């Protein structure tokens, strides 16, 4: 019959209004003869329109009706559908949410009757009810059919809102328990001889053990076996292993009815490499001696579910004390956090933003946080020992371990994320944790969660809101209760006891929890605006401190800075409102001693941390201009030099802070990928501010003693790392002094003035001060310590022409004017160029002499007891090895290769490679070793506040060096191995290229 166009249009519009996305297809399905008895019944369309996907629900209904064995069965289904609202809502709800369960109903058309019963007992079934539902299964195929029939009823209660997400997850875990018991019974019937020899207990782990299973998930288990009385233990264990393997196959193998779920036993001791079944004593021996932290975290959810109940209870009772003392293990928090980071790092980059379970702000963040708090505080409080995440969270809130508001928000977010996960998996009954990226799937999921008006927009908004809540609370969970415990502002609120707060601080890496609590109390107590803002900041700051090698130092530094600046209105506003400032400050305060010491001498420098360009190094010209202006305003030489040293202090803080932040990385600024560029920036910045400070000191001395003009022209020549613009934080400034009498000035008078300038500069720069020392070292001058401190150009020329040794030519490779009369400085460079770049290169005798000097230095100058494989300056493959190798190339070929005429090591090395004097591979190896050794020296100074050429012996300081170099907590051994490997490769090249071996 032809349907009139107007009527068709009216039906089309009505179907659109009911939520159908393909009204034409829906019209065809409704016109099917199987639905003739109900197609005009408004109840049917209302019910279809209430489902997550009306198109899918209608298609599933037509398939189910078609699959009925006859007209009588078809009429029974349709009559019940129209007359019984509970069945109608449950059946159509499932058909609109799950294509996979619609497939099951089409294959087993009588199973819809499982949804008819609507008694009180049916609303919340437990293990016994599910065991009855599986009782008729006699083989793996019938077990799958019975399992899906039970799953059908769980899904129906879920999509209709009869059960909430926690109840649904518990029912799924109970169904898994019943299924494991049925599978074990089948295995026992198949192998009665094996069953007679052993006791076998199945321990559920993970989400099944926690009574919070997904629709589709691996079921994690551990098997425990014992011999029955009189049986041989080895034979009994082999029998138990056969039973356990058979159980796993029954559940996991694919049949004509598909599979149920994989049974995963990899959480057992030694993982997949360990025996499938162990005795209880074997389990305990492993856990007491070999187990890692994550294994105790996993055991938190252990629950006996099948097999020998008494043996299962004995297992749980035996491992419980080990679980609840795991937080006392060394590196406990580091291990847990490292595992969490590793999980996130393994997510493919394109999936991070859609990853429900493992991504930032996802389910695992909630579960890790809750489990960590349970393990820390569950030792003393048995109420926290639930394996179920939401129950544990409620217990943590009731005990004051988590703030009530935070717990409520986290509970809400977790329920949403789990509901989302359930709806995604329910559709095709596939194991996935990825939010779909196509609109039809997102629309169906949004509607299934009650978002009917704008499902796509509302779902995206809810997803973003809940994941951001989890990300924000993930760290706050640990630290907010610590503040509540010391601030005591809200009477009647449950809060951490002092002992619980101390335990948490210890677990989070604080070495002196009592002092940390005192600092928190001083910072957070009171009703002032300052205390209120600090209470807002501290939860996040404490997390950043705990992520460092020395949380105690970070917290103490923050208290000192806040004491100094707390009454300054801009300080707390900066930390509160400038996103990067607070994290930058936390990183700087907890990375070592140098940067905090510099900041505490001038706390106002904290403003640099909030300025987007505040951490960029300043050019030498700008620095020199500021220093000379400050010197010009000062009264007297000592005040002038104090002003110059003050500028240097601030700039050292700027440089060290930028270095730390680039090395650690922050949310807004990733870790610097090119560590060579980072080393270069530090070297340039420190060298430039040292040059500016020396220029300012020279100006102060001249002005104090002679007014505007010295009777002799005077220049300072940088040598060594200073001349190479490669200074580290703790380097001395190697220099030469040169002067040239002005016209008409007596040579003796000029020399006297020049020597007075040098003496006064050295005195002023060595005056006791709170500022970092700036030591001037002139030992590279002609005749060394025995020679005059300052010479004229002619004197240098005469000396170098007559007496110069090859080591002096080598030292002059780094000569560069840094302060004073630049024309005179350039004249000095013109004088020494023929010495450092000798025509036709070095002769054989000179090369042998350089090699002899180097060998002698290696044998005599390395400090007694120092490990030559870890000494950054004189050790194997260290700075000296690389620099002497590069300098030998400069002395030999600098006359012919202009690129080698540089004072900088890395530039010369790259030029040698470009000139094919060294292979690209060898140059890269030398460069890596030089950069690494330089970074280690910088790290030691940043961490200890004093210079050093080898790794610290103190464990915490060594860990801090490791964090600066990019190594996670607990991996200092890897760091030392890496250093030895990289420098060993460099040394092999030095042996070949420098010594000619």
Buried (B, 14 or more C-beta within 10 A) or exposed (E): EEEEEEEBEEBBEEBEEBBBBBBEBBBEBBEBEBBEBBBEBEEBBEBBBBBBBBBBBBBBBBBBBBBBEEEEBBEBBBEBBBEBEBBBBBBBBBBBBBBBBBBBBBBBBEBBEBBEEEEEEBEBBBBEBBBEBBEEBEEBEBBBBBBBBBBBBBBBBBBBEBBBBBBBBBBBBBBBBBBBBBBBBBBBEBBEEBBEBBBBBBBBBBBBBBBBBBBBBBBBBBBBBBBEEEBEEEEBBBBBBBBBBBBBEBBBEEBEBBBBBBBBBBBBBEEEEBBBBBBBEBBBEBBEEEBEBBBBBBBBBBBBBBBBEEBBEBBBEBBBEBBBEBBEBEEBBBBBBBBBEEBBEEBEEEBEBBBBBBBBBBBBBBBBBBBBBBBBBBBEBEEBBBBBBBBBBBBBBBBBBBBBEBBBBBBEBBBBBBBBBBBBBBBEBEEBBBBBEEEEBBBBBBBBBEBEEEBBEBBBEBBEEBBEBBBBBBBBBBBBBBBBBBBEBEEEEBBBBEEBBBBBBBBBBBEBBEBBBBBBBBBBBBEEEBBBBBBBBBBBBBBBBBBBBBBBBBBBBBBBBBEBBBEBEEBBEBBBEBEBBBBBBBBBBBBBBBBBBBBBBBBEBBBBBBEEEBBEBBEBEEBBBBBBEBBEEBEEBBBBBBBBBBBBBBBBBBBBBBBBBBBBBBEEBEEBEEBBEBBBBBBBBBBBBBBBBBBBBBBBBBBBEBEEEBBBBBBBBBBBBBBBBBBBBBBBBBBBBBBBBBEEBEEEEBBEBBBBBBEBBBEBBEEEBEBBEBEBBBEBBBEEEEBBBBBBBEBBBEBBEEEBEBBBBBBBBBBBBBBBBEEBBEBBBEBBBEBBBBEEBBEEEBBEBBBEBBEEEBEEEBEEEBEBBBBBBBBBBBBBBBBBBBBBBBBBBBBEBEBBBBBBBBBBBBBBBBBEBBEEEBBBBBBBBBBBBBBBBBBBBBBBBEBBBBBBEEEBBBBBBBBBBBBBBBBBEEBBEBBBEBBEBBBBBBBEBBEEE
